[in-house]
Amino acid sequence: MFNKPTLFPKNGETPADRGLRPGQSASSLTGGATLSSVPASTVSTVRDTAPSDTADSSASTSTPPAADPAQATGSSLIVGPDVKLKGAEILDCDTLVVEGRVEATMDSRVIRIAQNGSYSGTVGIDVAEIHGVFDGELTSRKQLIIHATGRVSGKIRYGKILIEEGGEISGDVKSLAAASKEGSRTGDKFTVEAKPLAAVAG
């Protein structure tokens, strides 16, 4: 199933080296399947990032090609529309894009929940962008963006917040500054020494 040399080049060959020319149908190369569902911008991006020099294949396989600065976002994980990920702890992922359903724990840089995406669990994140549904404990250290179709509920902490008209947020919602002030006041209350109570029988 995954052994398709025309889709996954092994030696850094370009689409032109594999026989796929711009404007040519990919159905002859993929056994009847077409790439019509893939946006042209995605195909051209892949084409542009493939190494153009295939003369030294050992060099191209030992070091990855330099990424475009606009696309250099680090490691990312995309959970597709029909995918359900449950009971996971997501580690070392800079960007998580949720188009399906995820029940997990995560501490990372960026989470993007698509309009039909759903996330439940605990997230510590720098930037959260919500088009879909989030339910759980969310700490967005820098910015929380809730779009018009976004629904966020649970224990929510944020550095800055932006809610588009139509977006919803509910639950225990506080800015990180307010939560830290409240935490320091609560901590002062518990520094009082507790004295044991003695019961006297009558």
Secondary structure, 3 states (H helix, E strand, C coil): CCCCCCCCCCCCCCCCCCCCCCCCCCCCCCCCCCCCCCCHHHHHHHHHHCCCCCCCHHHHHHCCCCCCCCCCCCCEEEECCCCEEEEEEECCCCEEEECCEEEEEEECCEEEECCCCEEEEEEEEEEEEECCEEEEEEEEEEEEEECCCCEEEEEEEEEEEEECCCCEEEEEEEEHHHHHHHHHHHHHHCCCCCCCCCCCCC
